Amino acid sequence: MGVSDVEALCPYRLVLEHVTSRWGVIVLIELLDHPYRFSELRRAIGRWGGRGVSEKMLTQTLQTLERDGLVHRDAKPVIPPRVDYSLTGLGREAAEQVRALSQWTRDRMEDVEKARRAYDETRAAS
């Protein structure tokens, strides 16, 4: 089944997967602050901790978000080439929602960890 077949069957789910993907979330949140050049965006993503994003994966993520109308790619005809990435209006809406969810997870992480411990203790006792 090709991408267009999947899009036809469940287009909402596909967009949700793009927005909430491992790198999609961080790209959208980072671009809320200001436009980035590719290398700047890659470094900014690296500050989120964990393993950084590869050039290939960042390129794929940006292309996917651009195709969905969330990211704007501005290639300037200068030497050396300069490409800036920014959010579209639609992308800004999505990024604000994702940022709110990200903030919620930071604010409620203690409660999540407590629930996990209780769950694990219950399972271990069984």
C-alpha positions in Angstrom: 0.0 0.0 0.0 1.6 3.3 -1.1 1.5 6.6 0.8 -1.4 8.0 -1.3 -3.4 4.8 -0.4 -2.8 5.4 3.3 -3.6 9.1 3.0 -6.9 8.2 1.3 -7.8 5.7 4.1 -7.0 7.9 7.1 -5.5 11.3 6.3 -6.0 12.7 9.8 -3.9 9.9 11.4 -1.1 10.4 8.9 -0.9 14.2 9.7 -1.1 13.4 13.4 1.8 11.0 13.0 3.9 13.6 11.2 3.2 16.3 13.9 3.8 14.0 16.8 6.7 12.0 15.4 10.0 11.9 17.4 11.5 14.8 15.5 8.4 16.5 14.3 7.5 17.6 17.8 10.9 19.1 18.4 11.1 20.8 15.0 7.7 22.4 15.4 8.5 23.7 19.0 11.9 25.0 18.0 10.5 26.8 14.9 8.0 28.6 17.2 10.8 30.9 18.4 12.2 31.9 15.1 13.3 30.7 11.6 16.4 28.5 11.5 18.9 27.5 8.9 19.3 23.8 8.6 22.5 23.5 10.7 21.2 25.9 13.4 18.0 23.8 13.7 20.0 20.6 14.0 22.1 22.1 16.8 18.9 23.4 18.6 17.4 20.0 18.4 20.6 18.5 19.9 20.1 20.6 23.0 16.9 18.6 23.8 19.1 15.9 25.2 19.6 12.3 24.1 20.9 11.4 20.7 20.9 14.1 18.1 19.0 14.0 14.9 20.8 12.8 11.7 21.0 15.1 8.7 18.9 12.6 6.7 16.2 12.3 9.4 16.0 16.1 9.8 15.7 16.5 6.0 12.9 13.9 5.8 11.1 15.5 8.8 11.3 19.0 7.3 10.1 17.7 3.9 7.2 15.9 5.4 6.2 18.9 7.5 6.6 21.2 4.4 4.4 18.9 2.3 1.7 19.0 5.0 1.8 22.8 4.8 3.3 23.3 8.3 6.9 24.4 7.4 8.0 26.9 4.9 11.4 26.4 3.1 12.9 29.6 1.9 15.9 29.0 -0.5 17.7 32.2 -1.2 19.7 32.5 -4.5 23.0 33.5 -2.9 26.4 31.9 -2.8 26.9 30.0 -0.7 23.2 28.8 -0.8 21.1 29.8 2.2 17.9 28.0 3.2 15.8 29.1 6.1 12.9 27.1 7.6 10.0 28.7 9.4 6.4 27.8 10.4 3.4 28.6 8.2 0.3 29.8 9.9 -1.0 26.3 10.0 2.3 25.1 11.4 2.2 27.7 14.1 -1.2 26.4 15.2 0.1 22.9 15.3 3.3 23.9 17.1 1.4 25.7 19.8 -0.7 22.6 20.5 2.4 20.4 20.6 4.2 22.8 22.9 1.2 22.8 25.3 1.3 19.0 25.4 5.1 19.1 25.9 4.7 21.6 28.8 2.0 19.4 30.3 4.4 16.4 30.3 7.0 18.5 32.0 4.6 19.7 34.6 3.0 16.3 35.3 6.1 14.1 35.0 6.2 13.5 38.8 2.6 12.2 38.7 3.4 10.0 35.8 6.4 8.5 37.5 4.4 7.9 40.7 1.7 6.1 38.7 4.4 4.0 37.0 5.9 3.0 40.3 2.5 2.0 41.7 1.7 0.0 38.5 5.1 -1.8 38.6 4.8 -2.5 42.4 1.3 -4.0 41.8 2.5 -6.1 38.9 5.5 -7.3 40.9 3.3 -8.3 43.8 1.0 -10.4 41.6 
